[in-house]
Amino acid sequence: MATVKIFTTPTCTYCRMAKDFFQKNNIQYEEKNVAIDAAARDEMITKSGQLGVPVIEVDGKIVIGYDQGKLRELLAIK
């Protein structure tokens, strides 16, 4: 099973869409709220170079934003 981490904020619509996608497809994930977790925010910026969310990490590969096609590819979901 893939290791999935999603960097989010509470008000992010695309973060909610990504989490709904994971739940619908029975994908376990770790959520990091960068609005309250400075270490997670620094980790997200270091890994992605991005300040916006969501940033999703799948087995070490970074996906910027909610890119369902890329997530399906990385997670082998048809």
C-alpha positions in Angstrom: 0.0 0.0 0.0 1.2 3.5 -0.9 2.3 6.0 1.8 0.2 9.1 1.3 0.6 12.4 3.1 -1.5 15.5 2.4 -0.6 19.0 3.5 -3.8 21.0 4.0 -5.6 24.0 5.6 -9.1 23.9 7.1 -10.7 26.2 4.5 -9.2 24.6 1.4 -11.8 23.2 -1.0 -9.3 21.3 -3.1 -7.9 19.7 0.1 -11.4 18.5 1.0 -11.9 17.1 -2.6 -8.6 15.2 -2.3 -9.5 13.8 1.1 -12.9 12.7 -0.2 -11.2 11.0 -3.2 -8.9 9.1 -0.8 -11.8 8.0 1.4 -13.9 7.0 -1.6 -11.0 4.8 -2.9 -10.1 3.4 0.6 -6.7 5.1 0.6 -5.2 5.7 4.0 -3.4 9.0 4.4 -1.7 11.2 6.9 -3.0 14.8 7.0 -0.8 17.7 8.0 -2.6 21.0 8.7 0.0 23.7 7.7 -2.2 26.5 9.2 -1.4 25.4 12.7 1.8 23.2 12.3 4.8 25.3 11.4 7.1 22.2 11.1 4.6 20.7 8.6 4.5 24.0 6.7 8.3 24.0 6.5 8.4 20.4 5.4 5.8 21.1 2.6 7.8 24.1 1.3 11.0 22.2 1.4 9.6 19.2 -0.5 7.5 21.2 -3.0 8.7 24.7 -3.2 5.0 25.7 -2.8 3.1 27.9 -0.4 -0.4 26.8 -1.6 -2.3 23.7 -0.6 -2.9 20.9 -1.2 0.5 19.4 -1.6 0.2 15.6 -1.7 3.1 13.2 -1.3 2.6 9.6 -2.6 5.6 7.3 -1.9 8.0 10.3 -2.0 6.5 11.8 -5.2 5.0 15.2 -4.9 1.7 16.2 -6.5 0.8 19.9 -6.5 -2.9 20.6 -6.1 -5.7 18.2 -6.5 -4.6 16.4 -9.7 -7.0 13.4 -9.7 -5.4 11.9 -12.9 -1.9 12.0 -11.4 -3.2 10.6 -8.1 -4.9 7.7 -9.9 -1.7 7.0 -11.8 0.5 7.0 -8.6 -2.0 5.0 -6.6 -2.8 2.6 -9.5 -6.6 3.4 -9.3 -8.6 3.0 -12.5 
